Amino acid sequence: MTDSPKTGPSNHKPRGKVVVIAAPSGAGKTSLVKALVESSANIDVAVSHTTRPMRPHEVDGVNYHFVSQNEFKALHEQDGFIESAEVFGNLYGTSREAMGSIINQGKHLVLEIDYQGASQIRQQVAGAISIFILPPSLATLKQRLHSRAQDDAATIERRTGEAMNEISHFREFDYLVVNDDFDTALSQIRSVIETEDPAFSLKVQLERQRTLLSELLTTSP
């Protein structure tokens, strides 16, 4: 089943774009997406489903729809997800209903997912664009992971290893943005969403970020 965010009937608003934003843990993806949505009236996020436990201060239906394994699997069997993935032993998914409710209003839908989900979106949503966020260095990535109060040392080590695996999939994305300066990265992401700015296309960034990519891809965690 393939969904398309293209323009609907002439008496309806043009449908919004579906935008995938992915990044390794510690690259600042969550903070960037939050700021992007808060500062843009025409950009929104879908509330995803997950089987992971709710963290302190999280609210069901706001941060995620927290569901059981059985509830998640039942919705999956009904083809209810546009994408789903297992991350660190927990299931995550974006429902078709959530996607449609946003893009049918003419808003751009941002999906904050990993490369597995991004691959599913490319296969199912015509015209979707994908952005991969890189940290400015491996040292910065590790420092950001260690600054998270909610993760213990073993989890940080696991997330570092997973981050390196995530980075290895950067070539599967349409655009690359380096989160060195937060405001600059935010502006660049907005430019990609609104105009599909070729300055941040994979082809251009492969050359521009050659040194950084070499460091990130050849250094073990």
N, C-alpha and C positions, 0 to 999 in steps of 0.2 A: 504494500500500500504506500503510495507516494503522495505527500501533501505538498501544496505549493502556496507560498505567501504572495503570489502575484495579484494584480488588480482584479477585483471581482466585477460584478455587474455595474453598469455605468451609474446607477442610482445609489451605489454604495461608496463608502470611503475606500481609497486604495488600501490594500492590506499592508501591514507593516512587515519589515524584514525579520527574519530569524537569524540571530547572531550568536555564535558559539564563542565563549571566552574560556580558554583553558590555561593552566599554568601549573608548575610544580608547587608543592606546599612551600610556603615561605616567600613566594614571589610577590605577594600582595594582592592577589586576585580578588579576594573577598572585599577588602577595603576599597579597591578601585571600582568594583561593580556597585557597591553601596553608594559611593560618591557619585557615580555616573547616573544612577537612577534618581537620587535625591536632587540632582542639579538639572535633570532633563525631563520635561513634561511629556515627551513623546517616546520615552524609553522605560520599559518595565521588566520585571522578572517574574517568572512563574514560581509558585510555591511547590517545591518538589516533594515527593514521597520518600521516606526512608525508614529502614528497620533499625537504625542505630538508636541507642538510648538518648533521651533528651538531656542536654547539658544545662547547668545552672543558668538561669535567666532566659532560656529559650522558651518560646511559646508555641504550642501546637497550632498549626494553621497559619502561623506567621513566619517562623523560621523554616519549618518543614511541616508536612503532614506525617506525624509519627505513627507508623502502623506496624502490625505484627508481620512475621514472615508469611503466614498464611494469607493475610489480607493483601499483601504485596503480590504474592504469586497468583492469587485469584484475579486481580486486576490485570496482571501481565498476560494471563491466559485469555482474557477478553480483548486483547490487543489494545489495552487502555493507555499504553505508554508510547510516546514518540521516541524515547530513548530510555535505557536503563543500564545499570552496571553494578558490579560488586566491587566495593572499595574497602580494603582493610576488614573484610569479612562481613560488611554491611551492604544492604541493597539500597540503591538510589534510583529514582526514575522521575521523568517529567511526563505528566499526563497529556494526552491529546486535547482534552477538554480545557486544561489550563493554557495551552498554547493558543488554541482557537479564540479563547475569550480575550486575549490581548491583541493579536494581530488583526482580528476582525474589527477592532476599534481604530485601526490605522496606526497603532503604536508598534515600535520595534521591540521584539522580545529578545532579551539577553538570557542565554542559557549558560550558567556557570557550572561547567561539567568537565570531565577528564577526556583524554583522547579516545577512550572506548565509546563514550557517548557521542563525541564529535563525529566519529566514523559512522555511527548509526544515523545521525542527523544528515550527513552528506548523502547517504543512500536514500533517505526518505523525504527530505524537504528540498524541493527544487529552488535554487536561488539563494540558499543559506550561505552566509559568509562566516569564516572562522578566524579568530585572532588568538595567537599564542603569546603569553606574557613571559618574558625572561627576567631573571634577577640580573643586576649589574655585575655580579661576580659570585663565585662559589662561596667565598668567605661571607659575603652578605647574606646569601641564602641560609647558611648554617647559623649565622648570628640571629636571624629572624626566627628560625625554628627553635633555638634555645631560649628566646625571649618569651615564648608562649608558656604561660603559667599552667595551662591545663594539661600539658603533656609531660610524662616522666621520661627519664633518660633512654629507656628501651624504646619507647614510642618515637622519640626524636630520631634515634638511630635508624629505625625502620622507615620513618618518613623521609629521611635523607636519602636512603637507598631508593625509595620509591620515586623521589623527586628526580633523581638521575635517570631513572627509567622513563619518567614522563617527558623529560627534556629531549630524550632520544627520538621522540615522535614529532618534533617541531616541524619537520618537512611536510607533514600531512596538512598543515594549516595554510590559509591564504595570506595571512598578515602576521608580522612579528612586531611586538612593542617591548622595549626594555624599560622596566620600572626602576630607574635610577632616581629621578626626581618625580615625586608623586604627581604634582600638578601637571608636569609636562606629559607624563604617561597618560594621565586622564584626558588631556586635550587631544593626544594622538589617537586614543581609542575612539573618542567622540568623532574625530575627523574620519576615521575608517568607517564607522557606522553610517554617518550622514552622507559622505561623498565617495566612499571606497577609495580613499587617497592612495594612489600608487606609490607614494614615497615610503610607505610602510609595508609594501608587498613583500612576499617571501623572496622573490628574485632580487629586489633591491637590497633587502636586509641581509641576505646571504653574504653579499660583498661588504656592506657597511659594518656588520657585526662579526666579521670573520674571526678576529682575535678572541672575542668573548665566547663565541660558539666553540672555538677550538679548546678553550679552557674548560668549558662546561662539559664537553663531550669526551675529553681525554683524561680528566681527573676523576679518580675513584672516590666514593664517599668515605 
